[in-house]
C-alpha cells in the first residue's frame, strides 16, 4: 500500500490568500454541469428533495449554449487558475461533460480543470473521452465499500466491483491527469474498513483520504450520523472566521447561468444571470463590493445567510485566513479603486 498518497484532497502549499486580495479576477470558478444527481446522500443537499428545489431551483443540465456563453465571458479575466466542473449535482449526468472539458482546454481558459464525481456513471469510454479532452484531475467521492453500504448512505443501487474496475481503468489510462479518491467516514463500518479502503484504492489513485462528515447544510439533521465533532472535513479543529475567505476568490456559475458568490444553497446576495450581466461586470459590481466590504468590516453576521453558514467553518484552511489582515486589505482595496 502506498502510504505517501494518503492525504487530504485540497492543495496544502498555497500562497496565503491575504497577500492577493483584492483580486482582479477569480482564482477559481465553479461551473455546474448538472444540478441533477443520481444519488441522495444523507449528508448532502440532494437529500432535501423538494425542499432543495424550493431553496435552490429545479434540477437541470447546463446547456452547451449557456456553457459557451460562460467561456466567452471568462475570457475577459485572462487565465483562471482552476475551474471545477461540479456543484450540487452529478457532473456525469451531463452527456456533454467531455465536450465542456475539451472546450475549456482548446480556449485556454484556465490552468487546471477538475471534475468531482460519485463515479457511479463512469465507464471506460467516458474515462477515455475525459482524458483525451484534457482533464487535469478527477476527484471521486465514494459512499461505501459495498453495494449495501452505498444503498444505506445514498439510497442508490450500485455495483461496487464495477465502480472499482472503472476507477482502476481510469488510473491505468489517465496519462497526465490525476485521480483523487476519498470516502466519507460515515460510509465505513469501522477502522477495519478504513484500512481496507486504503488497501484497495491507494494502488489505483494519486491521492486517497478518509474525509470527516461535517454539518454543512442547516436544513439537514446531522445529529445521528456524525462520528466526530468540532473538526473540519480534513480533521483539523474547527475555527469560525470573522471574514469569509471563500467569497473573495471564488465564483459559482449554476446550471441555468445564475451566478452566486459561494456554494451555499441559500444565497447571501441576489443572483445574477450571465444572459443579463457579464461575469466581469458581476465580479466588479457595486453589490459584490459592498458584500465583501461588509465582511472586511467584521459584520459578516449581519447577513442572515452568512451568519448561519456551516460550510465556512468546515472548509476553513489556515492559509486562507483573512481575519488578521482586514485593515491592510482595506487599505489596498481603497488604493485600487482610487487608481480606477
Secondary structure by P-SEA (a helix, b strand, c coil): cccccccccccccccccccccccccccbbbbbccccccccccccccccaaaaaaaccccccccaaaaaaaaaaacccccccccccccccccccccaaaaaaaaaaaaccccbbbbbcccccccaaaaaaaaaacccbbbbbbccccaaaaaaaccccccaaaaaaaaaaaaaccccbbbbbbbbccccccaaaaaaaaacccccccbbbbcccccccccccccccccccccccccccbbbbccccccccbbbbccccccccccccccccbbbbcccccaaaaaacaaaaaaaaaaaaccccccccccccaaaaaaccccccccccaaaaaaaaaaaaaac
